[in-house]
Amino acid sequence: MKKILFSIFILALLILSCSSNKNTANDYNPTDYMNTIKAKNLSKHLYIIASDEMEGRNTGEPGQKKAGEYLINHYKSIGVNFPKGATEYYQRIPSEFFKKQFSPKLGDSENIWAFIEGSEKPEEILVISAHYDHVGMKNGEVYNGADDDGSGTVTLLELAAAFQKAKKDGKGPKRSILFLHVTGEEHGLHGSRFYTENPLFPLANTIADINIDMVGRRGYGKEANDNYIYVIGSDRLSSDLHNLSEAANSKYIGMQLDYTYNDLKDPNRFYYRSDHYNFAKNGIPSIFYFNGVHDDYHKPTDTPDKIDYTLLAKRAQLAFVVAWELANNPERPKVDKDGK
């Protein structure tokens, strides 16, 4: 009997030891990885993405395709592959899909996706989105779109690099993360609409969308503020998502979260004007980060030299810690509101 009890005791100790040594991503502080997101890296990427060489990245045109190649080459260089179930980094969209009354004819284009598989719940997907198209050239002038949405585009590159470093260190996300660069936003949110109508992963498995669109500048009325971001949509579908965003910011960043444009009576209706909306209308909790409109919005003067890279890096770090919490929390955010 004593031998049996002793054996049980030893077995219990072994189980306890194994359990204590089985670290998960939630056991780690994300600040080490958050701090790999740096202004200099964002600047390096953005001076390329928003260069004249990209010709304003209009949907389906050579400049946009060249920008897409840059994104893909970066993902390859850091070891982040295209998603399981796909055969390439492109989700190809035929020109017919972009047809819209009174809109210009657009060529075939592509969403671009990259993927980090979760360690414990790989079937649950967090989408982080940004549109990489802009409005092209007009009268021989390049509309570089550095803020809109070059800033969100390069933020995704840095977030992927940070999560990939965590994964290499054995601290990767529990849930899978899909980094989704969508096309056709400027012509009617087409790329995100195409993805949600043709999802690679079931929408029921998509736990949330973090959408990053214009995060490199200071908007009207905020010119002297170097520590804010507008947050839109976080509480429209899920109290959990809103509370998680607030808690992550409070714990790690300390940025002023401004909900002015989240007001149901906001005349700008920004909630309906960026790619998160195609996820939200399908019942997926969504959060949209935005710096507000400025004098260079949709003008050829939206150039990379006007970006506040220190502020852009801080906002990117905010998106990272919110993504970290969403990817690693025991439970996915519950839908407890109707989206209005």
DRENDO-1510 file (C-alpha; in Angstrom, 1 decimal, always signed):
<recs>
REC; n; res; u; v; w
REC; 1; MET; +0.0; +0.0; +0.0 .
REC; 2; LYS; +2.9; +2.4; +0.9 .
REC; 3; LYS; +4.5; +1.6; -2.5 .
REC; 4; ILE; +1.2; +2.4; -4.3 .
REC; 5; LEU; +0.8; +5.7; -2.4 .
REC; 6; PHE; +4.5; +6.6; -3.1 .
REC; 7; SER; +4.0; +5.8; -6.8 .
REC; 8; ILE; +0.9; +8.0; -6.9 .
REC; 9; PHE; +2.8; +10.8; -5.1 .
REC; 10; ILE; +5.7; +10.6; -7.6 .
REC; 11; LEU; +3.3; +10.6; -10.6 .
REC; 12; ALA; +1.5; +13.7; -9.2 .
REC; 13; LEU; +4.9; +15.5; -8.9 .
REC; 14; LEU; +5.8; +14.6; -12.5 .
REC; 15; ILE; +2.4; +15.9; -13.7 .
REC; 16; LEU; +2.8; +19.1; -11.7 .
REC; 17; SER; +6.3; +19.6; -13.0 .
REC; 18; CYS; +5.3; +19.1; -16.6 .
REC; 19; SER; +2.4; +21.4; -16.2 .
REC; 20; SER; +4.5; +24.2; -14.6 .
REC; 21; ASN; +7.1; +23.9; -17.4 .
REC; 22; LYS; +4.5; +24.0; -20.2 .
REC; 23; ASN; +4.6; +27.7; -20.8 .
REC; 24; THR; +2.0; +29.3; -23.1 .
REC; 25; ALA; +2.0; +32.7; -24.8 .
REC; 26; ASN; -0.4; +34.0; -22.1 .
REC; 27; ASP; +2.3; +33.4; -19.5 .
REC; 28; TYR; +4.6; +36.0; -21.1 .
REC; 29; ASN; +4.7; +39.8; -21.1 .
REC; 30; PRO; +4.3; +41.0; -24.7 .
REC; 31; THR; +6.4; +44.2; -24.1 .
REC; 32; ASP; +9.6; +42.5; -25.4 .
REC; 33; TYR; +7.9; +41.9; -28.8 .
REC; 34; MET; +5.9; +45.1; -28.7 .
REC; 35; ASN; +9.2; +47.0; -28.5 .
REC; 36; THR; +10.5; +45.4; -31.7 .
REC; 37; ILE; +8.0; +47.7; -33.5 .
REC; 38; LYS; +10.1; +50.7; -34.2 .
REC; 39; ALA; +9.7; +54.0; -36.0 .
REC; 40; LYS; +12.8; +53.4; -38.2 .
REC; 41; ASN; +11.4; +50.1; -39.6 .
REC; 42; LEU; +8.0; +51.7; -40.3 .
REC; 43; SER; +9.7; +54.6; -42.1 .
REC; 44; LYS; +11.9; +52.3; -44.2 .
REC; 45; HIS; +8.8; +50.3; -45.4 .
REC; 46; LEU; +6.7; +53.4; -46.0 .
REC; 47; TYR; +9.2; +55.3; -48.0 .
REC; 48; ILE; +9.0; +52.4; -50.4 .
REC; 49; ILE; +5.3; +51.6; -50.3 .
REC; 50; ALA; +4.3; +55.3; -50.7 .
REC; 51; SER; +7.1; +56.1; -53.2 .
REC; 52; ASP; +6.4; +57.6; -56.6 .
REC; 53; GLU; +7.5; +54.3; -58.1 .
REC; 54; MET; +4.2; +52.7; -56.8 .
REC; 55; GLU; +2.2; +55.3; -58.8 .
REC; 56; GLY; -0.4; +55.8; -56.2 .
REC; 57; ARG; -1.2; +52.0; -55.9 .
REC; 58; ASN; -4.6; +52.3; -57.8 .
REC; 59; THR; -6.6; +49.1; -57.7 .
REC; 60; GLY; -5.4; +46.6; -60.4 .
REC; 61; GLU; -2.7; +48.9; -61.8 .
REC; 62; PRO; +1.1; +48.1; -62.1 .
REC; 63; GLY; +2.0; +50.3; -59.2 .
REC; 64; GLN; -0.3; +48.5; -56.8 .
REC; 65; LYS; +1.0; +45.1; -58.0 .
REC; 66; LYS; +4.6; +46.3; -57.5 .
REC; 67; ALA; +3.6; +47.3; -53.9 .
REC; 68; GLY; +2.1; +43.9; -53.4 .
REC; 69; GLU; +5.3; +42.2; -54.5 .
REC; 70; TYR; +7.2; +44.2; -51.9 .
REC; 71; LEU; +4.8; +43.0; -49.2 .
REC; 72; ILE; +5.1; +39.4; -50.2 .
REC; 73; ASN; +8.9; +39.6; -50.4 .
REC; 74; HIS; +9.0; +41.0; -46.9 .
REC; 75; TYR; +6.8; +38.2; -45.5 .
REC; 76; LYS; +9.1; +35.6; -47.2 .
REC; 77; SER; +12.2; +37.3; -45.7 .
REC; 78; ILE; +10.8; +37.0; -42.1 .
REC; 79; GLY; +9.5; +33.4; -42.6 .
REC; 80; VAL; +5.8; +34.2; -42.6 .
REC; 81; ASN; +4.0; +32.0; -45.1 .
REC; 82; PHE; +0.7; +32.3; -46.9 .
REC; 83; PRO; -2.2; +30.6; -45.1 .
REC; 84; LYS; -2.9; +26.9; -44.9 .
REC; 85; GLY; -5.5; +26.1; -47.5 .
REC; 86; ALA; -4.1; +28.7; -49.9 .
REC; 87; THR; -1.6; +28.0; -52.7 .
REC; 88; GLU; +0.0; +31.5; -52.8 .
REC; 89; TYR; +0.1; +34.9; -51.0 .
REC; 90; TYR; -2.6; +36.2; -53.4 .
REC; 91; GLN; -6.4; +36.0; -53.1 .
REC; 92; ARG; -7.1; +36.9; -56.7 .
REC; 93; ILE; -10.1; +39.0; -57.5 .
REC; 94; PRO; -11.4; +39.4; -61.1 .
REC; 95; SER; -12.2; +42.8; -62.5 .
REC; 96; GLU; -15.9; +41.9; -62.8 .
REC; 97; PHE; -16.2; +42.0; -59.0 .
REC; 98; PHE; -15.2; +45.6; -58.8 .
REC; 99; LYS; -18.0; +46.8; -61.1 .
REC; 100; LYS; -20.1; +49.5; -59.6 .
REC; 101; GLN; -22.4; +52.0; -61.1 .
REC; 102; PHE; -20.6; +55.2; -62.1 .
REC; 103; SER; -17.2; +53.8; -61.0 .
REC; 104; PRO; -14.2; +53.6; -63.3 .
REC; 105; LYS; -13.4; +50.2; -64.8 .
REC; 106; LEU; -10.8; +48.5; -62.7 .
REC; 107; GLY; -8.4; +45.6; -63.6 .
REC; 108; ASP; -8.0; +42.3; -61.9 .
REC; 109; SER; -6.5; +42.8; -58.5 .
REC; 110; GLU; -5.5; +40.8; -55.4 .
REC; 111; ASN; -5.9; +40.7; -51.7 .
REC; 112; ILE; -2.6; +39.6; -50.1 .
REC; 113; TRP; -2.6; +37.4; -47.0 .
REC; 114; ALA; +0.1; +36.0; -44.7 .
REC; 115; PHE; -0.5; +33.7; -41.7 .
REC; 116; ILE; +0.9; +32.6; -38.4 .
REC; 117; GLU; -0.7; +29.4; -37.1 .
REC; 118; GLY; -1.9; +29.3; -33.5 .
REC; 119; SER; -0.3; +26.8; -31.1 .
REC; 120; GLU; -3.4; +25.7; -29.2 .
REC; 121; LYS; -6.5; +26.9; -31.2 .
REC; 122; PRO; -5.3; +27.1; -34.8 .
REC; 123; GLU; -8.8; +26.8; -36.1 .
REC; 124; GLU; -9.8; +30.2; -34.5 .
REC; 125; ILE; -8.7; +33.1; -36.6 .
REC; 126; LEU; -7.9; +36.7; -35.7 .
REC; 127; VAL; -7.8; +38.9; -38.8 .
REC; 128; ILE; -5.7; +42.1; -38.9 .
REC; 129; SER; -6.5; +44.1; -41.9 .
REC; 130; ALA; -5.4; +47.2; -43.8 .
REC; 131; HIS; -6.0; +48.3; -47.4 .
REC; 132; TYR; -2.9; +48.7; -49.6 .
REC; 133; ASP; -4.6; +50.4; -52.5 .
REC; 134; HIS; -4.9; +54.2; -53.0 .
REC; 135; VAL; -6.2; +56.4; -55.8 .
REC; 136; GLY; -3.4; +56.3; -58.3 .
REC; 137; MET; -2.3; +59.2; -60.4 .
REC; 138; LYS; -4.3; +62.3; -61.6 .
REC; 139; ASN; -3.1; +64.7; -64.2 .
REC; 140; GLY; +0.4; +63.3; -64.0 .
REC; 141; GLU; +0.6; +63.7; -60.2 .
REC; 142; VAL; +1.2; +60.7; -57.9 .
REC; 143; TYR; -1.2; +60.4; -55.0 .
REC; 144; ASN; +1.2; +58.6; -52.8 .
REC; 145; GLY; -1.2; +57.7; -50.0 .
REC; 146; ALA; +1.4; +57.6; -47.3 .
REC; 147; ASP; -1.2; +57.9; -44.5 .
REC; 148; ASP; -4.1; +56.5; -46.5 .
REC; 149; ASP; -3.3; +53.7; -46.1 .
REC; 150; GLY; +0.4; +53.2; -46.4 .
REC; 151; SER; +0.5; +53.7; -42.6 .
REC; 152; GLY; -1.8; +50.8; -42.0 .
REC; 153; THR; -0.1; +48.6; -44.6 .
REC; 154; VAL; +3.4; +48.9; -43.0 .
REC; 155; THR; +1.9; +48.5; -39.6 .
REC; 156; LEU; +0.8; +45.0; -40.6 .
REC; 157; LEU; +4.4; +44.2; -41.7 .
REC; 158; GLU; +5.7; +45.2; -38.3 .
REC; 159; LEU; +3.0; +43.3; -36.4 .
REC; 160; ALA; +3.7; +40.1; -38.3 .
REC; 161; ALA; +7.5; +40.5; -37.6 .
REC; 162; ALA; +6.8; +40.9; -33.9 .
REC; 163; PHE; +4.5; +37.9; -33.7 .
REC; 164; GLN; +6.9; +35.8; -35.8 .
REC; 165; LYS; +9.7; +36.6; -33.4 .
REC; 166; ALA; +7.5; +35.5; -30.5 .
REC; 167; LYS; +6.8; +32.3; -32.3 .
REC; 168; LYS; +10.5; +31.6; -32.9 .
REC; 169; ASP; +11.0; +32.1; -29.2 .
REC; 170; GLY; +8.4; +29.5; -28.4 .
REC; 171; LYS; +5.9; +32.2; -27.3 .
REC; 172; GLY; +3.7; +32.3; -30.4 .
REC; 173; PRO; +0.0; +33.1; -30.4 .
REC; 174; LYS; -2.5; +30.4; -29.3 .
REC; 175; ARG; -5.0; +31.4; -32.0 .
REC; 176; SER; -4.0; +31.8; -35.7 .
REC; 177; ILE; -3.5; +35.3; -37.1 .
REC; 178; LEU; -4.3; +36.3; -40.7 .
REC; 179; PHE; -2.6; +39.4; -41.9 .
REC; 180; LEU; -4.9; +40.6; -44.6 .
REC; 181; HIS; -3.9; +43.4; -47.0 .
REC; 182; VAL; -7.1; +44.2; -48.9 .
REC; 183; THR; -7.5; +45.8; -52.3 .
REC; 184; GLY; -10.2; +48.1; -53.7 .
REC; 185; GLU; -11.0; +49.9; -50.5 .
REC; 186; GLU; -10.9; +53.3; -52.2 .
REC; 187; HIS; -13.5; +52.2; -54.8 .
REC; 188; GLY; -16.0; +50.7; -52.3 .
REC; 189; LEU; -14.5; +48.3; -49.7 .
REC; 190; HIS; -14.3; +45.7; -52.5 .
REC; 191; GLY; -11.4; +43.6; -51.2 .
REC; 192; SER; -12.7; +43.1; -47.8 .
REC; 193; ARG; -16.2; +42.4; -49.2 .
REC; 194; PHE; -14.6; +39.8; -51.5 .
REC; 195; TYR; -12.8; +38.1; -48.6 .
REC; 196; THR; -15.9; +38.0; -46.4 .
REC; 197; GLU; -17.9; +36.6; -49.3 .
REC; 198; ASN; -15.2; +34.1; -50.2 .
REC; 199; PRO; -13.4; +33.5; -46.8 .
REC; 200; LEU; -10.5; +31.1; -46.7 .
REC; 201; PHE; -11.5; +30.2; -43.1 .
REC; 202; PRO; -15.2; +30.0; -42.0 .
REC; 203; LEU; -16.4; +33.4; -40.7 .
REC; 204; ALA; -17.8; +31.5; -37.7 .
REC; 205; ASN; -14.2; +30.8; -36.8 .
REC; 206; THR; -13.1; +34.4; -37.1 .
REC; 207; ILE; -13.0; +35.8; -33.6 .
REC; 208; ALA; -12.4; +39.5; -34.5 .
REC; 209; ASP; -11.0; +41.9; -37.0 .
REC; 210; ILE; -8.5; +44.7; -36.1 .
REC; 211; ASN; -8.6; +47.2; -39.0 .
REC; 212; ILE; -5.9; +49.8; -39.3 .
REC; 213; ASP; -6.6; +52.6; -41.7 .
REC; 214; MET; -4.8; +56.0; -41.5 .
REC; 215; VAL; -2.7; +55.9; -38.3 .
REC; 216; GLY; +0.4; +58.0; -39.2 .
REC; 217; ARG; -0.7; +61.6; -38.9 .
REC; 218; ARG; -2.6; +63.9; -36.6 .
REC; 219; GLY; -6.1; +64.9; -37.7 .
REC; 220; TYR; -8.0; +68.2; -37.5 .
REC; 221; GLY; -8.2; +69.5; -33.9 .
REC; 222; LYS; -5.5; +67.1; -32.8 .
REC; 223; GLU; -2.5; +68.8; -34.3 .
REC; 224; ALA; -0.8; +69.3; -30.9 .
REC; 225; ASN; -1.7; +65.9; -29.5 .
REC; 226; ASP; +1.0; +63.2; -29.8 .
REC; 227; ASN; -0.7; +60.5; -27.8 .
REC; 228; TYR; -4.2; +59.7; -29.2 .
REC; 229; ILE; -6.0; +57.4; -31.6 .
REC; 230; TYR; -9.7; +57.3; -32.6 .
REC; 231; VAL; -11.3; +54.0; -31.9 .
REC; 232; ILE; -14.3; +53.0; -33.9 .
REC; 233; GLY; -16.6; +50.0; -33.5 .
REC; 234; SER; -15.1; +48.3; -30.5 .
REC; 235; ASP; -18.3; +48.2; -28.6 .
REC; 236; ARG; -20.8; +47.9; -31.5 .
REC; 237; LEU; -20.9; +44.1; -31.3 .
REC; 238; SER; -18.9; +43.0; -28.3 .
REC; 239; SER; -18.4; +44.4; -24.8 .
REC; 240; ASP; -15.6; +41.9; -24.4 .
REC; 241; LEU; -13.7; +43.4; -27.3 .
REC; 242; HIS; -14.1; +47.0; -26.0 .
REC; 243; ASN; -13.1; +46.0; -22.5 .
REC; 244; LEU; -10.1; +44.1; -23.8 .
REC; 245; SER; -8.9; +47.1; -25.9 .
REC; 246; GLU; -9.3; +49.4; -22.9 .
REC; 247; ALA; -7.4; +47.1; -20.6 .
REC; 248; ALA; -4.5; +46.4; -23.0 .
REC; 249; ASN; -4.1; +50.1; -23.7 .
REC; 250; SER; -4.1; +50.9; -20.0 .
REC; 251; LYS; -1.7; +48.2; -19.1 .
REC; 252; TYR; +0.9; +48.6; -21.8 .
REC; 253; ILE; +0.5; +51.8; -23.8 .
REC; 254; GLY; -1.4; +54.6; -22.1 .
REC; 255; MET; -2.7; +56.3; -25.2 .
REC; 256; GLN; -5.8; +58.5; -25.3 .
REC; 257; LEU; -8.6; +56.5; -26.9 .
REC; 258; ASP; -11.0; +58.9; -28.5 .
REC; 259; TYR; -14.5; +57.6; -29.3 .
REC; 260; THR; -15.8; +60.7; -31.0 .
REC; 261; TYR; -16.3; +59.0; -34.3 .
REC; 262; ASN; -17.8; +55.9; -32.7 .
REC; 263; ASP; -20.9; +57.9; -31.9 .
REC; 264; LEU; -24.0; +56.5; -33.6 .
REC; 265; LYS; -24.9; +60.1; -34.7 .
REC; 266; ASP; -21.4; +60.8; -36.2 .
REC; 267; PRO; -22.2; +62.6; -39.4 .
REC; 268; ASN; -18.9; +61.3; -41.0 .
REC; 269; ARG; -20.2; +57.7; -40.7 .
REC; 270; PHE; -16.6; +56.4; -40.5 .
REC; 271; TYR; -17.8; +53.2; -39.0 .
REC; 272; TYR; -19.2; +52.3; -42.5 .
REC; 273; ARG; -16.3; +53.6; -44.5 .
REC; 274; SER; -13.4; +51.2; -43.9 .
REC; 275; ASP; -12.8; +47.5; -44.3 .
REC; 276; HIS; -13.7; +46.4; -40.8 .
REC; 277; TYR; -17.3; +47.0; -41.7 .
REC; 278; ASN; -17.5; +44.0; -44.0 .
REC; 279; PHE; -16.5; +41.9; -41.0 .
REC; 280; ALA; -18.8; +43.7; -38.6 .
REC; 281; LYS; -21.9; +43.3; -40.8 .
REC; 282; ASN; -21.2; +39.6; -40.7 .
REC; 283; GLY; -21.4; +39.6; -36.9 .
REC; 284; ILE; -17.6; +39.6; -36.3 .
REC; 285; PRO; -16.4; +41.9; -33.5 .
REC; 286; SER; -14.3; +44.6; -35.1 .
REC; 287; ILE; -12.2; +47.5; -34.0 .
REC; 288; PHE; -11.0; +50.3; -36.3 .
REC; 289; TYR; -8.0; +52.5; -35.5 .
REC; 290; PHE; -7.9; +55.9; -37.3 .
REC; 291; ASN; -6.1; +59.2; -36.8 .
REC; 292; GLY; -8.8; +61.4; -38.4 .
REC; 293; VAL; -8.7; +63.5; -41.6 .
REC; 294; HIS; -6.1; +66.2; -42.3 .
REC; 295; ASP; -5.3; +68.7; -45.1 .
REC; 296; ASP; -3.5; +66.1; -47.2 .
REC; 297; TYR; -6.3; +63.5; -47.2 .
REC; 298; HIS; -6.7; +62.2; -50.8 .
REC; 299; LYS; -4.3; +64.8; -52.2 .
REC; 300; PRO; -0.9; +64.3; -53.8 .
REC; 301; THR; +0.6; +65.9; -50.7 .
REC; 302; ASP; +0.0; +62.8; -48.6 .
REC; 303; THR; +3.7; +61.9; -48.7 .
REC; 304; PRO; +5.9; +59.8; -46.4 .
REC; 305; ASP; +7.9; +62.8; -45.1 .
REC; 306; LYS; +4.8; +64.1; -43.3 .
REC; 307; ILE; +4.2; +60.9; -41.2 .
REC; 308; ASP; +4.9; +61.2; -37.5 .
REC; 309; TYR; +6.8; +57.9; -37.2 .
REC; 310; THR; +7.1; +58.0; -33.4 .
REC; 311; LEU; +3.4; +58.3; -33.1 .
REC; 312; LEU; +2.8; +55.7; -35.8 .
REC; 313; ALA; +5.0; +53.2; -33.9 .
REC; 314; LYS; +3.1; +53.8; -30.7 .
REC; 315; ARG; -0.2; +53.2; -32.4 .
REC; 316; ALA; +1.2; +50.0; -34.0 .
REC; 317; GLN; +2.3; +48.9; -30.6 .
REC; 318; LEU; -1.3; +49.4; -29.3 .
REC; 319; ALA; -2.6; +47.3; -32.2 .
REC; 320; PHE; +0.0; +44.6; -31.3 .
REC; 321; VAL; -0.9; +44.3; -27.6 .
REC; 322; VAL; -4.7; +44.2; -28.4 .
REC; 323; ALA; -4.0; +41.5; -31.0 .
REC; 324; TRP; -1.8; +39.6; -28.5 .
REC; 325; GLU; -4.6; +39.6; -25.9 .
REC; 326; LEU; -7.2; +38.5; -28.5 .
REC; 327; ALA; -4.9; +35.7; -29.8 .
REC; 328; ASN; -4.1; +34.4; -26.3 .
REC; 329; ASN; -7.1; +35.0; -24.1 .
REC; 330; PRO; -8.8; +31.8; -22.9 .
REC; 331; GLU; -12.1; +32.8; -24.5 .
REC; 332; ARG; -12.9; +34.6; -27.7 .
REC; 333; PRO; -14.8; +37.9; -27.4 .
REC; 334; LYS; -18.6; +37.3; -27.1 .
REC; 335; VAL; -21.1; +38.9; -29.4 .
REC; 336; ASP; -23.6; +40.5; -27.0 .
REC; 337; LYS; -24.7; +43.6; -29.0 .
REC; 338; ASP; -26.5; +44.1; -32.3 .
REC; 339; GLY; -23.9; +46.3; -34.1 .
REC; 340; LYS; -25.9; +49.5; -33.8 .
</recs>
